[in-house]
Amino acid sequence: MQAKTPEQSKTTMTDMVLPGETNPLNNLFGGELLARMDRAASIAARRHSRRIVVTASVNHVAFNKAVPLGSVVTVEAKVSRAFKTSMEVFIDVWIEDRESGEKSKANEAIYTFVAVDDTGRPISVPEVHPQTDLEKERFDAALRRKQLSLLLAGKITPNKATELKALFE
C-alpha cells in the first residue's frame, strides 16, 4: 500500500450561509457547520483510503468565530495522519469577507474516520507522508491526540502513553 500526502486527500467545499441554516442571531447553526465539516472530512478520508469510511469520533471542535448569514464559508479537510485502519482528518473553516474577499479562519475541527470493507469490518489504510511544516506539525500531534483519547477511554495505561509522557519530561 503506497503512502499518500495530505494534499492528495484535500477536500474543499465552499457554500453560502442561507436563512434556513441560521439561529435567532442570524449566525450559522453549529450543527449545520458540524454536518458540513463531516461531509468534507468524509470525502478526504475516502480519497486517502479509497474505501468506505465511517465517522468514528469528533475529537475536537472550536467555534472561534460566528459565521453570519450570507457569509461565504469554505471548509477544507485533509488527512493529517493514518493509523492501522483509522485516519485523523484536520478541518479548517474559513469565512470570506464580503467586500475585500479576504479569508479569515473561523473554526477548526479534528475528526477520526475508520475505513471499512463491504461488510463493515475495519480495513488497513495507507500511511501519510506530510510535506509542509504545518502538515508535519499536525502529523506529530496526531499521535499525542490518539494516545490522550485512548488514555481517557481507559484503553491504555498512562505508562503506554509515551508521546504524552515525553511532553512532561
C-alpha positions as CSV (number, residue, x, y, z in Angstrom):
1,M,0.0,0.0,0.0
2,Q,1.6,3.2,-1.1
3,A,1.8,6.2,1.3
4,K,0.0,9.4,0.4
5,T,0.5,13.1,1.2
6,P,-2.2,15.1,3.0
7,E,-2.6,17.2,-0.2
8,Q,-3.8,14.1,-2.0
9,S,-6.8,13.9,0.3
10,K,-7.5,17.7,0.3
11,T,-11.2,18.4,0.0
12,T,-12.5,22.0,-0.3
13,M,-16.2,22.8,-0.1
14,T,-17.5,26.3,-0.5
15,D,-21.1,27.4,0.2
16,M,-23.1,30.3,1.3
17,V,-25.0,30.6,4.7
18,L,-28.7,30.8,3.9
19,P,-31.6,32.0,6.2
20,G,-32.9,28.5,7.0
21,E,-29.4,27.5,8.3
22,T,-29.2,30.2,11.0
23,N,-30.1,30.7,14.6
24,P,-32.0,33.6,16.1
25,L,-28.8,35.7,16.0
26,N,-28.6,35.2,12.2
27,N,-25.4,33.0,12.6
28,L,-24.9,29.6,11.1
29,F,-26.2,26.8,13.4
30,G,-23.3,24.9,15.0
31,G,-24.9,21.6,13.9
32,E,-25.1,22.8,10.3
33,L,-21.4,23.6,10.4
34,L,-20.6,20.2,12.0
35,A,-22.5,18.4,9.2
36,R,-20.6,20.4,6.5
37,M,-17.3,19.5,8.3
38,D,-18.3,15.8,8.5
39,R,-19.1,15.7,4.8
40,A,-15.8,17.3,3.8
41,A,-13.8,15.1,6.2
42,S,-15.5,12.0,4.9
43,I,-14.5,12.8,1.3
44,A,-10.9,13.5,2.4
45,A,-10.8,10.2,4.3
46,R,-12.3,8.4,1.3
47,R,-9.8,10.0,-1.0
48,H,-6.9,8.8,1.2
49,S,-8.1,5.3,1.8
50,R,-10.2,4.7,-1.4
51,R,-12.5,2.7,0.9
52,I,-15.9,3.2,2.5
53,V,-15.3,5.3,5.6
54,V,-17.3,5.9,8.7
55,T,-17.0,8.7,11.3
56,A,-15.5,7.2,14.5
57,S,-15.3,10.3,16.6
58,V,-15.3,14.1,16.6
59,N,-12.2,14.7,18.7
60,H,-12.1,18.5,18.7
61,V,-14.3,21.4,17.5
62,A,-13.5,25.0,18.1
63,F,-16.3,27.5,17.2
64,N,-14.0,30.5,17.4
65,K,-15.9,33.0,15.3
66,A,-19.6,33.2,14.4
67,V,-20.5,32.6,10.8
68,P,-23.1,35.3,9.8
69,L,-26.0,34.9,7.4
70,G,-24.9,35.5,3.8
71,S,-21.2,34.5,4.5
72,V,-19.3,32.5,2.0
73,V,-17.9,29.6,4.0
74,T,-15.0,27.3,2.9
75,V,-14.5,24.0,4.7
76,E,-11.0,22.5,4.0
77,A,-10.2,19.0,5.1
78,K,-7.1,16.9,4.8
79,V,-6.0,13.6,6.4
80,S,-3.3,14.6,8.9
81,R,-2.3,11.0,10.0
82,A,-3.3,7.4,9.3
83,F,-3.0,4.6,11.8
84,K,-3.8,1.0,11.0
85,T,-7.4,1.4,10.0
86,S,-8.2,4.9,11.2
87,M,-7.4,8.3,9.8
88,E,-7.3,11.7,11.6
89,V,-8.8,14.4,9.5
90,F,-8.0,18.1,10.3
91,I,-10.6,20.6,9.2
92,D,-10.2,24.4,8.8
93,V,-13.2,26.6,8.3
94,W,-12.7,30.0,6.5
95,I,-15.0,32.9,6.1
96,E,-14.6,35.2,3.1
97,D,-15.0,39.0,3.8
98,R,-17.9,40.1,1.6
99,E,-16.2,43.3,0.4
100,S,-12.5,42.6,0.4
101,G,-12.6,38.9,-0.5
102,E,-10.0,38.2,2.2
103,K,-10.4,34.9,4.0
104,S,-10.1,34.6,7.8
105,K,-10.1,31.4,9.8
106,A,-13.3,31.0,11.7
107,N,-13.2,27.5,13.1
108,E,-11.4,24.2,13.1
109,A,-12.1,20.6,14.0
110,I,-10.5,17.2,14.1
111,Y,-12.5,14.1,13.1
112,T,-11.5,10.4,13.1
113,F,-12.7,8.1,10.4
114,V,-12.3,4.3,10.0
115,A,-12.0,2.6,6.6
116,V,-14.2,-0.5,6.3
117,D,-14.9,-3.2,3.8
118,D,-18.2,-4.0,2.2
119,T,-19.3,-5.9,5.4
120,G,-18.4,-3.0,7.7
121,R,-15.1,-4.6,9.0
122,P,-12.2,-2.2,9.5
123,I,-9.6,-2.4,6.8
124,S,-6.0,-1.1,6.5
125,V,-5.3,2.3,5.1
126,P,-2.1,3.8,3.6
127,E,0.3,5.8,5.7
128,V,0.5,9.6,5.5
129,H,3.7,11.4,4.5
130,P,3.4,15.0,5.5
131,Q,5.2,17.6,3.3
132,T,4.7,21.1,4.7
133,D,5.7,22.3,8.1
134,L,2.0,22.6,9.1
135,E,1.3,19.0,7.9
136,K,4.3,17.7,9.8
137,E,3.2,19.6,13.0
138,R,-0.4,18.1,12.7
139,F,1.1,14.7,11.9
140,D,3.2,14.7,15.0
141,A,0.5,16.0,17.2
142,A,-2.0,13.3,16.0
143,L,-0.2,10.6,17.9
144,R,-0.4,12.6,21.1
145,R,-4.1,13.2,20.5
146,K,-4.7,9.5,19.8
147,Q,-2.8,8.5,23.0
148,L,-4.8,11.0,25.1
149,S,-8.1,9.7,23.7
150,L,-7.1,6.1,24.4
151,L,-6.0,7.1,27.9
152,L,-9.2,8.9,28.7
153,A,-11.2,6.0,27.4
154,G,-9.3,3.6,29.6
155,K,-8.0,1.7,26.6
156,I,-4.3,2.2,27.5
157,T,-2.5,2.8,30.8
158,P,-0.5,6.0,31.5
159,N,2.8,4.3,31.1
160,K,1.8,3.3,27.5
161,A,1.2,7.0,26.5
162,T,4.8,7.5,25.6
163,E,4.2,10.6,23.4
164,L,2.3,12.3,26.2
165,K,4.9,11.4,28.9
166,A,7.6,13.0,26.7
167,L,5.8,16.3,26.9
168,F,6.3,16.4,30.6
169,E,9.8,15.2,30.9
